[in-house]
Structure formats: structure tokens, C-alpha cells
Amino acid sequence: MKLLWSPPSPYSSKVRMAAHFLDLELNAVRVDTNTAPAILVENNPLGKIPTLLTDDGASVFDSVAIMHYFDRLAKGKLYPSKKGKRTDAEVLESLCDGICDCLLVIMYERRFRDEEKIHQPWIDRQWKKATSGLAHLSANPPKSGKKLNGGHFALAATLGYLDLRFKGQWEADHAPLIDWLAWFEKKFPAYQELKTNA
């Protein structure tokens, strides 16, 4: 399998961590979405990452679809089998992806607009959503069970992205998440290698 990805992408990080956890062999190909490389746009009409190219020639895109594809390949080892626990893991993943969506909007607003056109109220609105999500997670950190799941990888990727792009702006208010990440790193030593980076 071939994964089209980029180091700063939290969604790419989530998928790469899950593949490592499941011992799935991935040929990771770094792409720059800004240049719209042929290998990406020919396999994903949205031109977004991550995009997975399967061994049988199919394209799987959106990190959630890739995670569920991995789960099927691994015969259910990425998400809990019990309905309630699986729903909890899926909701956690959705919340973390939503936080990342808000953070990326902030980054794009700052990066791609001329300074005089940056709309600070829009940035503030996205940051409020992101911090509201983080506050919920701090008040209700994931249960530290025996097995890691897709929701855990989503949260780890989100915290990695916060560390990369928003260092010093969130940690003081979310100590439970710092503690959770320390637990996660013990369970998943490859985190430092696979987390979001520049």
C-alpha cells in the first residue's frame, strides 16, 4: 500500500500511527498539496491528504475512511468490538478531527491572506471551537484501557499538531491532556517518530 501524506498533517499522523500499531506495511510518499502533484489529484479528486492507494488499485481518501479500511484489514484490531466502546472511540476521533479542522482554518487564514485582510474575528471563532473541544477532552479524558484504538491515535495526532503550531497557547489549561499523552507515549513508543512535524 502507498500512503500520500505530509509531515505537518495531523490526519496523516493519525493514519501513520494506526498503520504502525497494526503492523501494516506502508510505502509513505510525501506530497505537497500546494503543487497539486499528479499522483495525488489523479487518485483523489479533492487533492487532499492523506490518500491511500491500496494494493488492488483502489484509492481511499479521508483519514476516517482510511482508518476504517485499516480496521477491516486488521480484522477489527483498531476499534473496540463492543458497540458502546466503539461509539466512544469513533466520537473521540470525530471530536479530535474537528478540533484539527478549526486549527487548520486558523493556519490557512494567517498563511494565505495578506496581513491587512486577515479576519481576526474568524480566527477567534475557530480558536473558541478548538478550545471548547479541548476543554471537553480535559474534563473527560479517554479511559486508559489496555488496548489503543483509533480515537487514541486521533487525540495523539491532535496534541502533536497543537505542539507544532500552537505551542504555549493551550497546555496550561489542559493538564489532563498532557498527562494522557504521557500515558499514550508509554503505550506507543513510536509517537515521537510519527507525530506531526514540520
Wavefront OBJ file of the C-alpha trace (Angstrom):
o trace
v 0.000 0.000 0.000
v 1.096 3.545 -0.696
v 0.169 6.494 1.532
v 0.293 10.032 0.157
v 0.954 12.261 3.152
v 2.649 15.365 4.529
v 4.562 15.708 7.835
v 2.570 18.704 9.216
v -0.790 16.995 8.620
v -2.391 15.679 11.833
v -4.661 13.450 9.754
v -1.592 11.896 8.104
v -0.011 11.410 11.518
v -3.113 9.640 12.833
v -3.153 7.236 9.893
v 0.588 6.525 10.045
v 0.412 5.776 13.773
v -2.500 3.408 13.230
v -0.661 1.577 10.430
v 2.411 1.195 12.640
v 0.288 -0.072 15.519
v -1.329 -2.669 13.257
v 1.970 -3.698 11.625
v 0.657 -2.733 8.192
v 3.328 -2.166 5.582
v 3.054 1.307 4.072
v 5.123 2.994 1.409
v 4.792 6.578 2.644
v 5.136 9.139 -0.169
v 5.449 12.774 0.902
v 3.480 15.183 -1.266
v 2.983 18.938 -1.329
v -0.716 19.655 -1.823
v 0.087 23.233 -2.905
v 1.737 21.936 -6.083
v -1.179 19.571 -6.905
v 1.064 16.625 -7.862
v -0.399 14.274 -10.458
v -0.172 11.233 -8.184
v -2.475 12.990 -5.712
v -5.056 14.655 -7.972
v -5.366 11.537 -10.138
v -6.226 9.453 -7.068
v -8.238 11.940 -5.009
v -10.488 14.456 -6.807
v -10.213 16.755 -3.776
v -6.411 16.779 -3.937
v -6.227 16.269 -0.166
v -4.103 14.159 2.116
v -3.876 11.561 3.397
v -4.812 9.395 0.428
v -4.227 5.662 0.489
v -3.504 3.685 -2.682
v -4.335 0.063 -1.996
v -2.574 -2.975 -3.389
v -5.578 -3.747 -5.588
v -5.530 -0.302 -7.205
v -8.254 1.454 -5.216
v -7.973 4.929 -3.706
v -9.172 5.508 -0.157
v -9.327 9.099 0.992
v -10.237 10.973 4.122
v -8.415 9.810 7.214
v -11.543 8.296 8.767
v -12.194 6.128 5.701
v -8.546 5.032 5.777
v -8.755 4.183 9.478
v -11.820 2.014 8.906
v -10.140 0.368 5.912
v -7.187 -0.467 8.185
v -9.580 -1.829 10.806
v -11.078 -4.223 8.262
v -7.623 -5.300 7.074
v -6.604 -5.977 10.667
v -9.818 -7.863 11.451
v -11.129 -5.340 13.957
v -7.971 -4.531 15.901
v -8.235 -0.740 15.576
v -11.678 -0.158 17.101
v -13.394 -1.903 20.031
v -15.795 -4.697 19.175
v -18.403 -3.725 21.778
v -20.853 -1.216 20.324
v -20.714 1.285 23.173
v -16.930 1.343 23.321
v -16.666 1.555 19.556
v -19.029 4.523 19.508
v -16.916 6.210 22.202
v -13.767 5.701 20.093
v -15.462 7.000 16.941
v -16.850 10.079 18.709
v -13.420 10.788 20.193
v -11.873 10.568 16.737
v -14.552 12.849 15.294
v -14.046 15.442 18.036
v -10.274 15.416 17.562
v -10.575 15.723 13.789
v -12.994 18.616 14.295
v -10.509 20.394 16.559
v -7.843 19.922 13.882
v -10.231 21.316 11.261
v -10.528 24.525 13.311
v -6.780 24.769 13.897
v -6.042 24.339 10.199
v -8.533 27.069 9.298
v -6.599 29.399 11.608
v -3.299 28.448 9.987
v -4.654 28.929 6.460
v -6.155 32.301 7.354
v -2.801 33.500 8.652
v -0.684 31.908 5.939
v -2.598 32.599 2.737
v -4.143 36.027 3.312
v -2.338 39.332 3.155
v -1.891 40.677 6.662
v -4.387 43.513 6.195
v -7.034 41.017 5.018
v -6.733 38.577 7.910
v -10.113 38.431 9.661
v -9.359 38.158 13.372
v -12.986 37.529 14.438
v -12.974 34.439 12.189
v -9.737 33.228 13.788
v -11.156 33.889 17.262
v -14.284 31.909 16.427
v -12.247 28.896 15.279
v -9.978 29.082 18.322
v -13.034 29.182 20.609
v -14.335 25.987 18.976
v -10.950 24.297 19.301
v -10.507 25.250 22.950
v -14.074 24.207 23.718
v -13.235 20.778 22.310
v -10.044 20.632 24.335
v -11.903 21.667 27.496
v -14.349 18.816 26.945
v -11.478 16.368 26.483
v -9.692 17.676 29.582
v -12.840 17.211 31.638
v -13.490 13.799 30.081
v -10.123 12.295 29.105
v -10.286 8.958 27.276
v -10.241 5.929 29.509
v -6.769 4.445 29.695
v -7.722 0.895 28.862
v -5.478 -1.991 27.904
v -5.844 -1.514 24.156
v -5.231 1.525 21.991
v -7.857 2.425 19.398
v -8.494 4.814 16.544
v -9.735 7.530 18.875
v -6.479 7.449 20.831
v -4.442 7.945 17.667
v -6.663 10.862 16.653
v -6.115 12.558 20.021
v -2.366 11.951 19.933
v -2.203 13.451 16.424
v -4.222 16.470 17.565
v -1.932 17.115 20.536
v 1.070 16.729 18.241
v -0.350 19.363 15.902
v -1.040 21.713 18.798
v 2.545 21.248 19.934
v 3.788 22.029 16.428
v 1.675 25.083 15.589
v 0.271 26.411 18.884
v 2.954 25.646 21.443
v 2.494 27.589 24.684
v -1.094 28.564 23.855
v -3.032 25.618 25.263
v -1.005 23.472 27.681
v -1.584 25.456 30.883
v -5.357 24.976 30.690
v -5.280 21.309 29.770
v -3.033 19.436 32.198
v -5.148 16.246 31.997
v -4.325 16.016 28.290
v -0.602 16.383 28.999
v -0.940 13.516 31.491
v -2.885 11.469 28.964
v -0.201 11.996 26.331
v 2.467 10.750 28.749
v 0.392 7.576 29.214
v -0.046 7.229 25.449
v 3.689 7.548 24.767
v 4.376 4.693 27.177
v 1.852 2.549 25.311
v 3.056 3.702 21.889
v 6.808 4.473 21.901
v 6.790 5.357 18.181
v 4.821 8.541 18.896
v 7.773 10.930 18.701
v 8.780 9.499 15.341
v 5.280 9.576 13.849
v 3.705 12.693 15.370
v 3.013 15.778 13.309
v 6.152 17.704 12.449
v 7.331 20.459 10.157
l 1 2 3 4 5 6 7 8 9 10 11 12 13 14 15 16 17 18 19 20 21 22 23 24 25 26 27 28 29 30 31 32 33 34 35 36 37 38 39 40 41 42 43 44 45 46 47 48 49 50 51 52 53 54 55 56 57 58 59 60 61 62 63 64 65 66 67 68 69 70 71 72 73 74 75 76 77 78 79 80 81 82 83 84 85 86 87 88 89 90 91 92 93 94 95 96 97 98 99 100 101 102 103 104 105 106 107 108 109 110 111 112 113 114 115 116 117 118 119 120 121 122 123 124 125 126 127 128 129 130 131 132 133 134 135 136 137 138 139 140 141 142 143 144 145 146 147 148 149 150 151 152 153 154 155 156 157 158 159 160 161 162 163 164 165 166 167 168 169 170 171 172 173 174 175 176 177 178 179 180 181 182 183 184 185 186 187 188 189 190 191 192 193 194 195 196 197 198
